[in-house]
Amino acid sequence: MATAPLTATTAKLPRPPIPHHEWRHLANWLLAWVVLANLGYMLMWIIGAPPRHSEILMIGVVGLIVRSQVRWVQYLAFIGVSLYSLLGFIAALFNLAISSLLHSFGFFLELDPSQSIEYVIAGSAVVLLCGIAWKALHRPASFADIRVVLIAGAVVISLSLFDKWMSFDMRGHYKRLAEAGAPFESARSKSGLLSAAHANGRNVMVIVVESLGLPNGNPELQKLLFARYKTPEVKAKFDLSFGSTTYYNSTTAAEIRELCGRWGDYQELVEAKDSTCLPAELARKGYETRAYHSFTGDFFDRQYWYPNIGFQHQTFGPELLAKGAQDCGGVFPGACDRDVPRQLAAQLKAATKPQFIYWLTVNSHLPVPTGSNLNVDRCGQVSPELSEKFPMVCRQVGLWSQLDAAFVKEITAPDFPATDILIVGDHMPPYFDRKTRSQFAPDRVPYIMLRWKGEAKPATAAAPQLAAATKAK
């Protein structure tokens, strides 16, 4: 009996459906590593926030790696990536490199975040989400089906791309770090600060104002910027010029920009001297060089690197308070900026040789709270429009106005000595929300140059030395 040959065909068997428990595990994993790890930042999409697409991807990858580990390993990993993500958010918000933020972590004890309701709410939310995550990570999430793994990855990638899309219109407002070869400019160079001052013995002063940004399409802000200097009393003694300059990074980078004439930050100056910086240059020409800061000298190691760039004398918040300045609160509690101009003027008047004075303010650091002896609770007196539309901007403008009023009072006094003065912002005000942040240029800060009219009359024993040094140059 003949038999028919068997057909050599192999039918493809359909893949079994994904088991129900795998879907349940995926849901548990998404709750912890996608929702809870990113929820606070996703809520800020409504008002605007720094982009975090790379952090979202990092959290997702770590979550996939540890999903089958014991619960305490998962939780430590969750806390670790959440902390890194938070630091990255803060660094981006304040235009800092995260390495710079980590390097200064030990100085954070100088701050008082309880003065800001925004920081209190954010801190409470972080603690609450970490507590919920502890509960969520007790649920099984060790899915093994490759299809489920791919779905988890697709969700993470989609969320990352959506975050990038949501922050697209604010590109350039965050993570402003100078790339290698970036063209350099500064208010000091653009204003011609030293073009005549050191040649005839005039004092030189540079003031860097915390978070003083360049108005961007806001006529009210533009009107108020440097308004107190545009008076007949000031113009009678000074020639005024205005401009703006590029900034990168945060406050210490602005100090290096204006004092040392380059992009960079302070870390390399803690242990090494730089004789090319402005204080060192003027010290060689016979100037007495003095640095003032309304906050503590420990913060960002200023007490160590200021001498390394040529400052012979330093005066920080505690010394300013001891000399009569009031104590102002806020997240950065220190001497009230409005009380410092009187001390600067007194130093200039008492000097027996030409002075280079540098002052870094602090009170207008964000966020600006009410109370705290800052005298900005009625900022509507400065600008009813800003008080209604942008209350924290109004408070910040109020602080700048107080500072300017106190400074104008000193420089218009009959006995104020011949001094060329440069006032410049360090960086744009790093507001949280998109609407407020957009009121300022993302890449530039303003300056005003007040050049003394007439000749200096220095009654100094150092005048011959100064003239000889200038002639030798």
MOJO-V787210 format. One record per run of one state. SS is the DSSP state (H for helix, E for strand, - for the rest). FROM is the first residue (numbers start at 1). TO is the last residue. Records with the same first field share a line. If there is no record, write none. Layout:
# MOJO-V787210
SS: FROM-TO  FROM-TO
This chain:
# MOJO-V787210
-: 1-19  47-52  67-70  94-97  104-104  111-112  116-116  137-145  167-167  171-186  192-196  200-202  210-214  216-218  225-226  230-231  236-237  247-250  261-266  270-277  285-287  294-298  309-312  316-316  323-326  329-333  336-336  351-354  361-378  382-383  390-390  412-418  426-433  438-439  441-443  453-462  473-473
H: 20-46  53-66  71-93  98-103  105-110  113-115  117-136  146-166  168-170  187-191  197-199  219-224  227-229  232-235  251-260  267-269  278-284  299-308  317-322  337-350  379-381  384-389  391-411  434-437  463-472
E: 203-209  215-215  238-246  288-293  313-315  327-328  334-335  355-360  419-425  440-440  444-452
